[in-house]
């Protein structure tokens, strides 16, 4: 028997509760090896993919699974909702526990010995999409999801090209035009673009970026509202500066996320790679942050936060909602922007803290069914999401 067969045999014994103490220790040892962790992930992928579930059955099983996790005491301060797949779940739960987890799915949930209330059928809201509006220098605008792919427009010596779900600016060599364009998203929209000097800007919902179609001088300067993730092209001779909410974020070549929504209590700048300098405009206060750090800006106070959960911050760019020990209002603010609904609370707002990982491709009703399983009722009336305790 080769090593892979031996590993699978140990898994089978674990799942059928026929494994010995020595074999359990051997299994634990193997699972410390990344190659065996990968094998386990593939086995679980195949196991779950081999079973066909309707959306309601899938949500029911998911809720039962997370109830089981909560009973195990894995999360003591946060409720768990969402089901993004094995790889994302592995962030929160140890690989060894996943063995018990998959065992429980296979042996118990398919028997449906328990049930989770499913919301009554009502109007659903589809998730947001790749869409934005481009405003040219003369004030004219183009809706990007309905325009034909290829060359879209010319702004002085710069060509604007529309690719699949992305806008690309290509300036002629030596172009020094300071003509400005703006790309903006509404609620329920997200988009990305590549500036003329190579920087990529990802826009979340209800956000905008104003920029020159070609950069000149000794710096590159843009303005942002809402939330954006930036991959800045390296150019030591021409620093990249973002103006946002009375702050200036200066970088040479780096990746960072800015969250400056008006309905959030603070403006956050989170560094992923490189080095950035964050300062308050017309104020000598400056902070330099390293990867994994974040500045928060509120009331003229600039504070550095260490050891930030990067997955939580940038999940939106990768197509997920990701919260760790988040309050209900924080979660629903993101839902409001992505599903383009207004949130209204009736009664006392829950003080529960939640662990949430779920795809932004899920419909609003799917998201709300998961919330409902955690002692929350909801109803949708036109473009309002009304939330009340159960």
C-alpha positions in Angstrom: 0.0 0.0 0.0 1.5 3.4 -1.0 1.4 6.5 1.1 -1.6 8.0 -0.6 -3.6 4.8 -0.2 -2.5 4.5 3.5 -3.7 8.1 4.1 -7.1 7.4 2.5 -7.4 4.2 4.5 -6.8 6.2 7.7 -9.4 8.7 6.7 -11.9 5.9 6.0 -11.2 4.4 9.4 -11.7 7.8 11.1 -15.0 8.5 9.3 -16.3 5.0 10.3 -15.1 5.4 13.9 -12.9 2.3 13.5 -9.5 4.0 13.9 -7.1 3.0 16.7 -5.3 5.4 19.0 -1.9 4.8 17.2 -3.6 5.3 13.8 -5.2 8.5 15.0 -1.7 9.8 16.0 -0.4 8.8 12.6 -3.2 10.6 10.9 -2.5 13.8 12.9 1.1 13.5 11.9 0.3 13.3 8.2 -2.1 16.2 8.4 0.8 18.5 9.6 2.3 17.9 6.1 0.9 20.5 3.6 0.8 17.9 0.8 -1.6 15.7 2.8 -3.7 18.7 3.8 -4.1 19.3 0.0 -5.1 15.7 -0.5 -7.8 16.0 2.2 -9.1 19.2 0.6 -9.4 17.4 -2.7 -11.2 14.4 -1.1 -13.7 16.7 0.5 -14.2 18.6 -2.7 -15.0 15.4 -4.5 -17.3 14.1 -1.7 -19.4 17.2 -1.6 -19.5 17.7 -5.4 -20.7 14.1 -5.9 -24.0 14.9 -4.1 -26.7 17.0 -5.7 -28.5 19.4 -3.5 -31.2 22.0 -4.2 -30.4 25.5 -2.9 -32.7 25.1 0.1 -31.2 21.7 0.9 -27.7 23.1 0.6 -28.6 26.0 3.0 -30.3 23.6 5.4 -27.2 21.3 5.5 -24.9 24.3 5.9 -26.9 25.6 8.9 -26.9 22.2 10.5 -23.2 22.0 10.1 -22.5 25.3 11.7 -24.8 24.5 14.5 -22.7 21.5 15.1 -19.5 23.6 15.0 -21.0 26.0 17.5 -21.9 23.1 19.8 -18.3 22.0 19.7 -17.3 25.3 21.2 -15.0 26.3 18.4 -16.4 29.8 18.3 -17.2 31.1 21.7 -18.0 34.8 20.9 -19.3 34.7 17.4 -22.1 32.9 15.6 -21.2 31.3 12.3 -23.0 31.8 9.0 -22.1 31.3 5.4 -20.6 28.4 3.4 -18.0 29.3 0.9 -16.4 25.9 0.5 -13.7 23.9 2.2 -10.7 26.2 1.5 -12.3 29.2 3.1 -13.7 27.2 6.0 -10.2 25.8 6.7 -9.2 29.4 7.7 -11.5 29.1 10.7 -11.4 25.5 11.7 -8.4 23.1 12.1 -7.8 20.5 9.5 -8.2 17.7 12.1 -11.6 19.1 13.1 -12.6 19.1 9.5 -12.4 15.3 9.5 -15.1 15.2 12.1 -16.9 17.9 10.2 -17.0 16.0 6.9 -17.9 12.8 8.8 -20.9 14.5 10.3 -22.0 15.8 6.9 -21.8 12.4 5.3 -23.3 10.3 8.1 -25.9 12.7 9.6 -27.0 15.6 7.5 -28.0 13.5 4.5 -30.5 11.7 6.8 -32.1 15.1 7.6 -32.9 14.2 11.2 -33.0 17.9 12.1 -34.4 20.8 10.2 -33.8 24.6 10.0 -36.7 26.9 9.3 -36.7 28.2 5.7 -38.0 31.7 5.0 -41.3 31.9 3.2 -41.0 32.6 -0.5 -40.8 36.3 -1.2 -39.3 38.8 -3.6 -35.6 38.0 -4.1 -32.8 40.5 -4.8 -30.0 39.4 -7.1 -26.3 40.2 -6.2 -24.4 43.1 -7.6 -22.5 43.0 -10.9 -19.6 44.4 -12.8 -20.9 47.7 -13.9 -19.8 51.4 -13.7 -20.1 54.8 -15.3 -17.2 56.5 -17.0 -17.4 60.3 -17.1 -15.2 62.0 -19.7 -13.5 65.4 -19.4 -16.3 67.1 -21.4 -18.9 65.8 -18.9 -20.4 63.1 -21.2 -20.8 59.7 -19.7 -20.7 56.0 -20.8 -22.3 53.1 -19.0 -19.6 50.4 -19.1 -21.7 47.3 -18.9 -23.5 48.1 -22.1 -20.7 49.5 -24.2 -19.0 47.4 -26.9 -15.6 45.9 -26.1 -12.5 47.5 -27.7 -11.5 51.1 -28.2 -14.1 53.2 -26.3 -12.8 56.8 -26.6 -9.8 59.1 -27.0 -8.9 61.7 -24.4 -6.1 63.9 -25.8 -3.2 61.4 -26.5 -4.7 58.6 -24.4 -6.8 55.7 -25.7 -9.5 54.2 -23.5 -10.0 50.5 -24.1 -12.9 48.5 -22.7 -12.0 44.9 -21.9 -14.0 42.2 -20.1 -15.1 43.8 -16.8 -12.1 46.2 -16.9 -11.2 49.6 -18.3 -7.7 50.2 -19.6 -5.9 53.5 -20.3 -3.0 53.6 -22.8 -1.2 56.9 -23.2 1.0 57.7 -26.2 4.7 57.9 -25.4 5.5 61.3 -24.0 1.9 62.2 -23.2 1.6 64.8 -20.4 -2.1 65.6 -20.6 -3.8 66.5 -17.3 -7.3 65.9 -18.6 -9.4 64.1 -15.9 -11.9 61.2 -16.1 -14.0 59.7 -13.4 -15.1 56.1 -13.0 -18.0 55.6 -10.5 -20.1 52.7 -9.2 -23.5 52.8 -7.7 -24.8 50.5 -5.0 -24.9 46.9 -6.4 -21.9 47.6 -8.7 -18.2 46.9 -8.8 -15.5 47.5 -11.4 -11.8 47.8 -12.1 -9.5 49.8 -14.3 -5.9 50.2 -15.2 -4.5 53.7 -15.2 -2.1 55.0 -18.0 1.0 54.4 -15.8 0.0 50.8 -14.9 -1.7 51.1 -11.5 -4.8 48.9 -11.1 -7.8 50.3 -9.2 -10.6 48.0 -8.0 -13.8 49.9 -7.0 -16.3 48.5 -4.5 -20.0 49.5 -4.6 -20.9 53.2 -4.2 -17.4 54.4 -4.9 -15.5 56.5 -7.4 -12.0 57.4 -8.6 -11.0 60.6 -10.4 -7.7 60.6 -12.2 -5.7 62.2 -15.1 -5.8 60.2 -18.3 -2.0 60.6 -18.4 0.3 61.6 -15.5 2.9 64.3 -15.6 5.1 66.2 -13.1 6.9 64.7 -10.1 3.9 62.8 -8.6 0.8 60.7 -9.6 -2.3 62.0 -7.8 -5.9 60.6 -7.8 -9.0 61.1 -5.7 -11.2 58.3 -4.3 -14.6 58.1 -2.5 -16.1 54.9 -1.0 -13.8 51.9 -1.1 -11.0 50.9 -3.4 -8.1 48.4 -3.6 -5.0 49.6 -5.4 -2.0 47.8 -6.9 0.4 50.7 -7.5 2.9 50.5 -10.4 6.4 51.1 -9.1 8.0 54.4 -10.0 10.4 55.8 -7.4 10.7 59.1 -9.3 6.9 59.7 -9.3 5.2 58.8 -6.0 1.6 57.8 -6.1 -0.8 59.8 -3.9 -4.4 59.1 -3.1 -6.6 61.9 -1.7 -9.5 60.6 0.3 -11.6 62.1 3.1 -9.1 64.8 4.0 -6.2 62.4 4.0 -3.3 61.8 1.6 -2.0 58.2 1.2 1.5 58.2 -0.5 3.0 55.1 -2.0 5.8 54.2 -4.4 4.8 50.7 -5.4 2.5 48.7 -3.2 -0.9 47.3 -2.6 -3.4 48.7 -0.1 -7.1 49.1 0.6 -9.0 52.3 1.5 -12.4 52.2 3.1 -13.9 55.7 3.3 -17.7 55.3 3.1 -19.6 58.1 4.7 -21.8 55.6 6.7 -18.7 54.0 8.4 -17.4 55.6 11.6 -13.8 55.8 10.5 -11.7 55.9 7.4 -9.4 52.9 7.1 -6.2 52.5 5.1 -4.9 48.9 5.2 -1.5 47.9 3.8 -1.1 44.6 2.0 2.3 44.9 0.5 5.1 47.5 0.4 5.1 50.7 2.5 2.8 53.7 2.6 2.7 57.1 4.3 -0.6 58.3 5.6 -1.1 61.9 6.5 -3.9 64.4 7.3 -4.0 67.2 4.7 -2.9 70.6 6.2 -1.7 68.8 9.3 1.8 67.7 10.2 0.6 64.4 11.6 1.9 61.5 9.5 2.1 57.7 10.0 4.1 55.2 8.0 2.6 51.7 8.0 3.9 48.3 7.1 2.1 45.2 5.7 -0.7 44.0 8.0 -1.1 47.4 9.6 -4.0 49.8 9.2 -4.6 53.5 9.9 -7.9 54.7 11.2 -8.9 58.3 10.8 -11.7 59.9 12.8 -12.1 63.5 14.1 -8.6 64.6 13.1 -7.1 61.6 15.0 -4.9 59.2 13.0 -4.3 55.8 14.8 -2.3 52.8 13.7 -3.8 49.3 14.2 -1.5 46.3 14.2 -2.1 42.7 13.1 -5.2 43.4 11.0 -7.2 40.5 9.5 -6.3 41.1 5.8 -8.9 38.5 4.6 -11.6 40.5 6.3 -10.5 43.7 4.6 -10.0 42.6 1.0 -12.6 39.8 0.7 -14.9 42.0 -1.3 -12.3 42.2 -4.1 -12.1 38.4 -4.3 -15.9 38.0 -4.4 -16.6 37.2 -0.7 -18.2 38.7 2.4 -15.8 38.0 5.3 -16.3 39.1 8.9 -14.8 37.8 12.1 -16.7 38.7 15.3 -18.6 41.4 13.5 -21.8 43.1 14.7 -25.0 42.8 12.7 -25.0 46.5 11.6 -21.5 46.2 10.1 -22.6 43.1 8.1 -25.8 44.7 6.9 -24.1 47.9 5.8 -22.1 45.8 3.3 -25.3 43.9 2.3 -27.1 47.2 1.8 -24.4 48.5 -0.6 -24.0 45.2 -2.6 -27.7 44.4 -2.9 -28.9 48.0 -3.3 -31.4 47.9 -0.4 -32.0 50.2 2.5 -31.9 48.5 5.9 -34.5 49.3 8.5 -34.4 47.9 12.1 -37.5 47.2 14.2 -37.1 46.5 17.9 -33.8 46.0 19.7 -30.8 45.5 17.5 -29.0 42.2 18.2 -25.6 42.6 20.0 -24.4 39.1 18.8 -21.0 38.9 17.1 -20.9 36.9 13.9 -18.3 34.9 11.9 -19.4 35.3 8.3 -17.8 33.9 5.1 -20.1 33.7 2.1 -20.0 34.4 -1.7 -21.1 37.8 -3.0 -22.7 35.8 -5.8 -25.4 34.6 -3.4 -28.8 36.2 -3.8 -30.1 38.3 -0.9 -32.7 35.6 0.1 -29.9 33.0 0.5 -27.9 35.4 2.7 -30.9 36.2 4.7 -31.9 32.6 5.3 -28.5 32.1 7.0 -29.1 35.2 9.1 -32.6 33.9 10.0 -31.1 30.7 11.3 -29.3 32.9 13.9 -32.4 34.3 15.6 -33.1 37.1 13.1 -36.3 37.7 11.2 -36.5 39.7 8.0 -38.8 40.8 5.3 -38.3 42.6 2.0 -40.6 45.5 1.1 -39.7 47.0 -2.3 -36.1 48.1 -1.8 -36.1 47.9 2.0 -34.7 45.1 4.1 -36.6 45.2 7.4 -34.9 43.3 10.3 -36.3 42.3 13.6 -35.5 39.9 16.4 -37.3 36.5 16.4 
